[in-house]
Amino acid sequence: MIKQYGIGNAQTQGKCGIQSNYFSIADNSAGELFAVLADGTVDHKNGRRAAIIAVEYCVREFARNSPATVKADEFMRDTAFQANKQIEDLIYADKIPRVSLTMAWLTGSELKYFNVGANRLYLYNGRNELNIGSDLNNLYAAGRYELPPKTTVGIFSAGVYTDIQPIERINIIADEKKFFRKNIFDKAQNLVEYIQKKGLKNQKNITALLIEVEK
């Protein structure tokens, strides 16, 4: 728990040889929360390295910039660009890196978000799932959203939204009767365990980050 937020996360490698998802969550002196998820997209050690570089760069920049001196929208766009440049310089050398990157910056009940690539960002109110982080035909999204109380933010790698149906995600996050664990961390675990039980032959890397706005 970071002040007014409940945080849960879970991850599995799936059927891939390497876990190319990497994530981090940080806060600052103003009580703001910053979450980052990167997916190196390829089942290769360079995909893993690229995801780590992206996340660590974003978190380092968040820590370096005080909340009063930056605009979140510009910060996330510029930080994503510079993280991409670092990946190019350190790994891919003149080749375009394929890294999906999602950033969520919460100030009180306001969510500022940035998403490019295959990750997805959803909002849950106990009954519905709202996609605010792009869809299959629009691979880039950025904006702001005022969150009602008791909203859960879901930041997912591709394995979560391709291997499980929206109604299944809603039921797990809303904690229907068959899912007995109430804690937000346990709900993230439930998501991953539910997908694993399906035993899909081509199961991707799976990472689920849940952030619950308490009030």
Summary of the structure (lengths in Angstrom):
residues: 215
radius of gyration: 16.4
end to end distance: 13.1
largest distance: 52.2
contacts: 750
relative contact order: 0.20
helix: 33%
strand: 32%
